[in-house]
Amino acid sequence: MGPFEVVGVLGQGGMGRVLLAAGPDGRLVAVKQVLAHFADDEGFRARFRREVTASRKVSAAYTAAVIDADPDAPTPWLASVFVAGPSLGAVVKAVGVLPEDAVRRLAAGLTSALAEIHRAGLVHRDLKPDNVLLAEDGVRVIDLGIARATEGEPDGDTGLTRTGFVVGSPAYMSPEQAEGEPLTPASDVFSLGSVLVMALTGRSPFAGSSTLKTLYEVAHGEPDLSAVPAGLRDLVARCLAKDPEARPSPAELRELIGPVAPAGRQWPSAVYGMLAEQRARIDGLLAGVAAAGGPEAAQARGSARVPEDVHAAGPDPVPAGAPESVPSAVPRPAASRSRLRRRTAPRIPWPRCRRPRRARTPPRAAVRRAPGGAGARRWWRPGCCSWPVPAAPCTYGSG
């Protein structure tokens, strides 16, 4: 696919798949590939082009940098830097809530990321724990597939799709998003508040017994902040103001957070344990594929299996509503197979990411439940190119 050699599948769903691949220099990348039948939809291609453009606007310090893309290929694809690190959602599920000092660092990183996204003229619209990666050197915000320009699309599409479906994850939506209204950067600030509550308590402040109940609570209910530490309660409450104009900007939030004490490690030791396990499994995958003489042989031996907690960090991979599948190796044309056969695992370095210096009841918008079981994105737009990986430990972008 382009100049990249595919090693394995990281995720697969109804709109496409995300592949682990190696570039010409041996660096790991995550390649998102659209399914062939979507390639014939000009509207889908237009959204894919918008995704590529949006992703390139945001600094690599806060997301996974786009390396290459071909939205006009017979099957469009996009390659981004592979960022090692579990998602916030996976960490809380596996090891429990984060301590207050770690959440302060998380909040500081997320406010800087949102400031950069908004500076690029975008609203993320789907900030949630599974779209936040805890990388070794800080936070990455991923899944820009449903981001929108703040001035709106040329066809007038702002917060709603043409068919009137709301896009996002109900428990982390803003009130205006739940009601299908046009969105501003303040919507992302509300989502940030909900993400911080989840990191501190293990649940969204608006979790209801059903998606409709959750949307009602988002639009009209008061957030449950009883378990939020006193030192962060005021900051979170200001983010969760129902009135968008009453919410602080990311710059104001950074002042409210105050100085963050430097630490030898950004995150609790359990996060680094997950990261080490992830790296060991990827190294095993690469060594197994190289030793087996190609992906087909590795697949036959059962060695080319990508762990579920590996992230295809980069803009929005495969839809969370799709059935979960065990990652596996995939074949590639024979012409590129010989090059992989000559490559050994130690020659494929881990990417180094350096930071630069310098409701209404019911809601007005019609909604539709996405296919799939628990953990799937519940509110979706047909044909949308927001592609989270199926929910699993350290998953990328589930609902």
Backbone hydrogen bonds, N-H to C=O, Kabsch-Sander energy under -0.5 kcal/mol:
donor,donor_aa,acceptor,acceptor_aa,energy
4,F,1,M,-2.1
5,E,22,A,-2.6
6,V,4,F,-0.6
7,V,20,L,-3.3
8,G,20,L,-1.7
9,V,328,S,-2.5
10,L,18,V,-3.1
11,G,18,V,-1.5
13,G,16,G,-2.5
17,R,33,Q,-2.2
18,V,11,G,-2.4
19,L,31,V,-3.2
20,L,8,G,-2.8
21,A,19,L,-0.5
21,A,29,V,-2.5
22,A,5,E,-2.4
23,G,27,R,-2.8
26,G,23,G,-2.1
28,L,349,P,-0.8
29,V,21,A,-2.8
30,A,80,S,-2.7
31,V,19,L,-2.9
31,V,29,V,-0.5
32,K,30,A,-0.6
32,K,78,L,-3.2
33,Q,17,R,-3.0
33,Q,31,V,-0.5
34,V,76,P,-2.7
35,L,15,M,-2.2
38,F,35,L,-1.2
39,A,35,L,-1.0
39,A,36,A,-0.7
41,D,38,F,-1.8
42,E,40,D,-0.8
45,R,41,D,-2.3
46,A,42,E,-2.2
47,R,43,G,-1.9
48,F,44,F,-2.3
49,R,45,R,-2.5
50,R,46,A,-2.0
51,E,47,R,-2.1
52,V,48,F,-2.2
53,T,49,R,-2.4
54,A,50,R,-2.8
55,S,51,E,-2.6
56,R,52,V,-1.8
57,K,53,T,-0.8
57,K,54,A,-0.8
58,V,54,A,-0.7
58,V,55,S,-0.7
62,Y,59,S,-1.7
63,T,59,S,-0.6
65,A,63,T,-0.7
67,I,79,A,-2.7
68,D,79,A,-1.6
70,D,77,W,-2.5
73,A,70,D,-1.5
77,W,70,D,-0.9
78,L,32,K,-2.0
79,A,68,D,-3.2
80,S,30,A,-2.5
81,V,65,A,-2.6
82,F,28,L,-1.4
83,V,81,V,-0.7
84,A,82,F,-0.6
88,L,129,P,-1.0
88,L,132,V,-2.5
89,G,129,P,-1.1
91,V,87,S,-2.2
92,V,88,L,-2.5
93,K,89,G,-1.9
94,A,90,A,-2.2
95,V,91,V,-3.2
96,G,91,V,-0.7
96,G,92,V,-1.2
98,L,199,A,-2.4
103,V,99,P,-2.1
104,R,100,E,-2.0
105,R,101,D,-1.7
106,L,102,A,-2.4
107,A,103,V,-3.0
108,A,104,R,-2.5
109,G,105,R,-2.4
110,L,106,L,-2.6
111,T,107,A,-2.5
112,S,108,A,-1.8
113,A,109,G,-2.2
114,L,110,L,-2.8
115,A,111,T,-2.3
116,E,112,S,-1.9
117,I,113,A,-2.4
118,H,114,L,-3.1
119,R,115,A,-2.1
120,A,116,E,-1.3
121,G,118,H,-1.8
122,L,117,I,-1.8
123,V,148,R,-2.2
128,K,126,D,-0.6
131,N,128,K,-2.0
132,V,129,P,-1.3
133,L,131,N,-0.5
133,L,140,R,-3.0
134,L,86,P,-2.8
135,A,133,L,-1.1
135,A,138,G,-1.8
136,E,84,A,-0.5
138,G,135,A,-1.3
140,R,133,L,-2.0
141,V,62,Y,-3.4
142,I,131,N,-2.4
142,I,140,R,-0.5
143,D,314,G,-0.7
147,A,144,L,-1.2
148,R,123,V,-1.9
150,T,121,G,-2.4
152,G,149,A,-1.9
153,E,157,D,-1.8
156,G,153,E,-2.3
158,T,156,G,-0.6
161,T,165,F,-1.1
164,G,161,T,-1.6
166,V,366,A,-0.7
167,V,159,G,-0.5
168,G,379,W,-1.0
172,Y,169,S,-2.3
173,M,170,P,-1.3
178,A,174,S,-2.4
179,E,175,P,-1.4
180,G,177,Q,-1.4
181,E,176,E,-2.8
187,S,184,T,-2.1
188,D,184,T,-0.5
188,D,185,P,-0.8
189,V,185,P,-1.2
190,F,186,A,-1.7
191,S,187,S,-1.9
192,L,188,D,-2.2
193,G,189,V,-2.0
194,S,190,F,-1.8
195,V,191,S,-2.3
196,L,192,L,-2.4
197,V,193,G,-1.9
198,M,194,S,-2.1
199,A,195,V,-2.2
200,L,196,L,-1.6
201,T,197,V,-2.4
202,G,198,M,-2.5
207,A,204,S,-1.1
214,T,210,S,-2.5
215,L,211,T,-2.6
216,Y,212,L,-2.2
217,E,213,K,-2.5
218,V,214,T,-2.5
219,A,215,L,-2.2
220,H,216,Y,-2.8
221,G,216,Y,-0.7
221,G,217,E,-1.2
224,D,205,P,-1.2
225,L,223,P,-1.0
228,V,225,L,-1.4
232,L,229,P,-1.8
233,R,229,P,-1.0
234,D,230,A,-0.6
236,V,232,L,-2.3
237,A,233,R,-2.6
238,R,234,D,-2.1
239,C,235,L,-1.6
240,L,236,V,-1.6
241,A,238,R,-1.1
246,A,243,D,-1.6
247,R,243,D,-0.5
247,R,244,P,-1.2
253,L,249,S,-2.6
254,R,250,P,-2.1
255,E,251,A,-1.4
256,L,252,E,-2.0
257,I,253,L,-2.4
258,G,254,R,-1.4
261,A,259,P,-0.6
271,V,268,P,-1.3
272,Y,268,P,-1.0
273,G,269,S,-1.9
274,M,270,A,-1.8
275,L,271,V,-2.1
276,A,272,Y,-2.5
277,E,273,G,-2.1
278,Q,274,M,-2.2
279,R,275,L,-2.3
280,A,276,A,-2.3
281,R,277,E,-2.1
282,I,278,Q,-2.1
283,D,279,R,-2.9
284,G,280,A,-2.2
285,L,281,R,-2.2
286,L,282,I,-2.7
287,A,283,D,-2.5
288,G,284,G,-2.5
289,V,285,L,-2.5
290,A,286,L,-2.4
291,A,287,A,-2.7
292,A,288,G,-1.9
293,G,289,V,-0.6
293,G,290,A,-0.8
294,G,289,V,-1.8
298,A,294,G,-2.1
299,Q,295,P,-2.4
300,A,296,E,-2.0
301,R,297,A,-1.7
302,G,298,A,-0.7
302,G,299,Q,-0.7
303,S,298,A,-2.0
304,A,298,A,-1.0
305,R,303,S,-1.8
310,V,307,P,-1.5
313,A,311,H,-1.3
322,A,319,P,-1.3
329,A,304,A,-0.8
336,S,333,P,-1.2
337,R,333,P,-0.7
337,R,334,A,-0.6
338,S,334,A,-0.9
340,L,336,S,-1.4
341,R,337,R,-1.9
342,R,338,S,-1.1
343,R,339,R,-0.6
343,R,340,L,-0.9
347,R,344,T,-1.5
348,I,345,A,-2.3
353,C,351,P,-0.6
354,R,352,R,-0.8
376,A,373,G,-1.7
379,W,168,G,-0.7
380,W,368,R,-0.9
384,C,381,R,-2.6
387,W,385,C,-0.8
389,V,396,Y,-4.2
395,T,392,A,-1.7
397,G,130,D,-2.3
397,G,395,T,-0.7
399,G,375,G,-0.9
